[in-house]
Amino acid sequence: MSDREFQRPSRDVEEGKREPVSEGESESTSYATPTTGEQALGEKTGPPAFVNDAPDGGTAAWLCVLGAWCTSFCSFGWLNSMGAFQEYYQTGPLSSYSASTVAWIPSLQIFFIFAMGPIVGKFYDSHGPRPLLLLGSFLHVFGIMMASISTRYYQFLLSQGVCSAIGVAFIFQPPIACIAGWFNKNRGAAYGILSTGSSIGGIIFPIMITRLIRTTGYGWSMRAGAFMILGLLVIANLTVTSRHPPRPKMMTKALMVKPLKEPGFVILLVGLFLLTFGIFVPIDYIQIQAIEQGGMNPDLAQYMIAILNAGRYVSNSPLSSIHVRLRETSN
C-alpha cells in the first residue's frame, strides 16, 4: 500500500476552525472519520468530531441577514408598536370595552408568535423556509388589511390578534434558523444586525400609525403599514435561504419531553416566560398610562414607545459585539 493511501486532509475539530480539504472532497463535510489505513495501524479512534463548516460570510449569507432583518422589522417591529393601537382602540372604536378586554388583541399577537414555535419548527424541518415565508407574508398583510376595515371588537380580534399574529410567527422564526447555518464566528454579529430590525420597526411604526390616524384616518394608516410590510416581505422572500436541505424528522413524545428533564433548559424556559412580562407589558400600556395617569400631552405621549424602542436599538449593537468577543475568548 502506497504512502499516498495513508494521507488524509488534516482538520481542526474545534468549532469554527477548518483547514483546506483535498480536491474532490465535499466542502459540506460535517464529520471527520478515520480512514481504513489508520484503523489498520491500530490508532485509537473515538466518535466522529463535529466540524462547523459555516462559510461565515459571502453574498448569500449576508443577503439572508438582510431578509431576516426585514422579517424582524415586520414582525417584532410591528408588535413593539402595539401600545399605539391599545391607546387608539381604548379611546376610539372600542371605548365601551375595558382596558383588559382591549388588551386581548395585542396579547393574542404575543401568544401566537411563541405558541406556534413547535408547529413552525416541524414544518421548517420538513419543507424549509420558503413555504412558511410565503404563507406568513400573506396572512400578516391580509390580517392588517382586514383590520383596516374592521368596526367591531371580534373583527379586530380575529384580523389583528389571530390572522396577522399567525403570519408573524411564520415569517419571524425561519430566518433565525437559517442564519445559524450561514455563520459561526460571525453569528453574534449577524443576530445583532437582525435584532435591530425590531427596534427600528418599533421606532417607525408607532409614530407613523399615530400620525396617519390623525391625518388620514385609521383605515388608511393600517393600509399604509400593510403596504410597507408587503414591500419588505417581498425582499425577505427573495433573500432568505437555508444552506442545508430540509431534513424531515419524526417527532415523538419522548423527544418532546426529553428537554424538559434537563434542569438548565427548564430554568431557561422559566426565565424567558418571566422576561415577556418585562418586555411587552410596558410597551402595551406605556402610552395610554402616560396620558390617563400621568397627564402627559398626547402629542408627546405618542413618542413614548418610539423612545423605549430607541433605547433597545442603542444597546443591541454593543451587546452583539460583546457576545462575539466572549465567543472568541471561549474558543
N, C-alpha and C positions, 0 to 999 in steps of 0.2 A: 504493500500500500504506500503510495507516494506521500511526501510531506504536505502536498497541497490539499490532500483529503483531510488532514488534521487541522488545516487553517480555517478559522471562522471569524467573522467580523466581531470585534470587541464592542461591548456595550457597557455603559454606566447605568446600573439599575436604579440609581437614585432618581427620584421623581424629577422630571424636567431636564435631565442631563442625558444627551444622546450623542453618540459618535456616528460617523458615516457608516452605512452598511454597504455590503458588497453589491456590485451591479447585478441586477436581476432579482434582488430580494425586495419584497413588497415594503413600501415605506410605512404602511399602516400596521406593521407587526407590533403586537401588544405584549408578547411574552418572549423571553429569551430561554430556549430549552437546549439541553446538552446534545451534542452530536453523537452519532454511533461510535465514532472514534474515541471520544472522551469516555464514553461508558466502557468501551473495551479496555481502556487503560486503567480502569478501576478508580477513576476520580470520584470523589464524593459528590453526589448530586442531591439537590433539595427540590422543593416545589418551585415551579416557574416563577420568575421575578417579573412583576409588572413594570412595564416601560411606558411612560406617558409620552406619546408621540404627537401631542398637540402642536401645531405649527407656530402658535404664539404670534400670529400676525398674518399679513397678506391681505389682498383685496377682498376676498370672500369673507375673511374673518371680521374685518372692520366694517364691511357692509352689513354683516349680521348684527354688529353692535349698533349701527345706525338704525336698522329696522327695530331692534329691541328698544332703543331709545324712543322711537315713535310709539311703540305699543305702551311703554311706560307713561309717556305723556298723555295718551288717550285713555289709559285705564286708571292708574292711581292718581294721575294728574286731575282727572275728572272727579274721582272720589274725594280728593283733597279739597274740592270746591263745594262739597255738599252743604256746608254752612250757609252759603248764599241761597241755596234752594230752601233750606229749613226756614230761613228768615222770610223769604218771599211767600212760601206756602202758608206759613203760620200767620202772616199778616195780610194775605191776599185771598186766593180762592179757597183755601182750607181753614179760614179763620174760625169757623164754627167747631173745629176739632181741637182737642187738647194737644199740647206740645209733644207729649209722649206718643200720641196716636200718629201725628205727622212724622215723628222720628222713625216710624216703621219703614218709611221709604228709603232713607239712607242706610238704616240698619240691615235691611234685606240686601242692599248692594254689598255691604261688607261681608255678610254671611255667605252669599253665593260665591264671591271671589275666592274664599278659602274653602268652603264646603265642597266645591266642585273639584278640588285638587285630586282626589283619588280617581275620579272619572276621567279628568283631563290627562292625568299621568298614564292611565291604562290605554287610552286612545292614542296618546303620543307614542308609546312603545310599539303599538301595532301599526300605525299609519304615518307617523312623522308629524311635523308641524304644519304642513300646508293645509290639509282639510280643516284643522282647528282654527287657523288664522282666517280662512275664508268664511267659515260659518260664524266665527266670533265677530268678524267685521260687519257682517250682515245684521246679526242680532243687536249689536251695540248701536249701530246707526239707525236701524229700524225702530228700536226701543225709544231712542231720543226723539225721532220724528213723530212717533205716536204720542209721546209725552207733550209735544208741542201743540197737539190738537185736543188734549185731554181737558176735561172740565170737572170731573167727579173724582172723589178720593180713590175709588177702586181702579180707575183708569190710570191715575198717576202711579199707583202701587204696582200694577201689572206691567206698565210700559217701562218706567224708570227703575222700579225696585226689583223686577224679575227679569224681563226680557233683556234690557240693557245690561243688567248685572251679570247674567249668564254669559253674554257676549264678552264682557270684560274679563271674566275668568278664562275664556277660551283664548283670548289674544295675549294675556299677560304671562301666563305660565310657560308655554312652549319656548319663547325666545330665551328665557332664563336657562332652560336645559340645553339649548343649542350652543350658547356661549361657552358652557363648560367643556364642550368638545373641541372648540377652536383655540382655547387659551389654557396655559398652565402658569407660567411665571407672571404673565401679564393679566391673569384672571381678575385680580383685585382692581386693577385699573379699568378693565372692561366693565365690571359690575359697578364701579364708581361712576363711570360715564352713564351707564344705564340708569342708575338711581337719580341722576339729576333731571331726567325727563319728568318724573313725578313731581319734583319740586317746581320746575319751570311751569308745568301744566297747572299746578296749584297756585301759581302766581298769576298766570294769564286768565284762566277760566273764571275765577270769582269776579275779577274786575270787568272782564268782557261781558259776562252774563248779567251782572248787576246793572251796568251802564246801558246795555241794549234793552233790558226790560223797561227801563225808564224812558228810552227814546223811541224804540220801535215796537215794544210790547213783548210779552212772554213768548208767544208763538215763534216770532222771527228770531228771537235771541237763542232759542233752542235749535232752530234750524241752522243758524249760523254756526253754532257749536258743532252740530252734526256734520255739516259740510267740511269744517276744518278737520274733524276726526276722520272723515272719509278720505280726505287727501293724504293724511299721514298714514293711514292704514293701507292705502294703495302702495306706498313706499315700503311699508313693513312686509306686505305680501310678496313683493318683488325681491327683497334683500335678505330676509330671514331664511336661512337654510341650515339643515343639520349635516354635520360632517360624517356621521355614521348612518347607515341604512336602518330602517325600522327593525326592531327585534321583538316580535310578539312573545309574551311570556304568560304562562298560566298562573293566575293569581289564586292562591289557595288561602283558606282560613288560617293555616299555620304560618304562612308567610306574612299575613297581615298582622297577626298577633305577636310575632317574634320581636319586632322593635319595641313593643310596649313592655317587654320583660327586661329591657336594658334601663337601669336607673338613670344614666346620663341622658338618654333620649327622653324619658318621661319628664325629667327636670326641665329640659329644653322646651318641651311642649307646654308645660305649666307657665314658664317664663314668657313664651310667645302669646299664650292666652291672656295673661295679665297685661302684656305690652299693648294689646289692641285697645284696652280701656284708656291708657295714657295717650294714645295717638289720636284715635278717632272721636272720642267724646268731646275734647276741646274743639276740634275742627268743626264739629256739628253745631255746637251751641255758642261758640265764642262771639259770633256776630250778633245774634239775637239777644244774648245776655248783655252785651255791651250797650245795646240800645235800650232794652227794657229795664235792666237792673242798674247799669252804670250811668244812664242818662247821656250817653255819647251821641254826638251828632251823627245821623245816618250817613252823611256824606263822608265822614271819617271812618265810621264803623265798617263800611264796605271794604276797607283796605286791611282789616284785621287778619283775615285768612291769608291774604297775599303776604303780609309781613311775617306771619307764622311760617309759611312755606319758604319764604326767602331765607329765614334762619336755617332751615334744613338744607337748603341749597349750598349755603356757605360752608356748612360742616361736612357735606358729602365728599368733596374732593380731598381735603386733608385727611379724613378718615380712611379713604381708599389708599392714599399714599402710605399711611402708617401700616395698613394691612399688608401692602406689598413688601415693605421693609421687614416686618415681622416674619413674613413668609420666607423671605430670602435668608433671614438670620436662622430660622429653624431648620432650613435645608442645609 
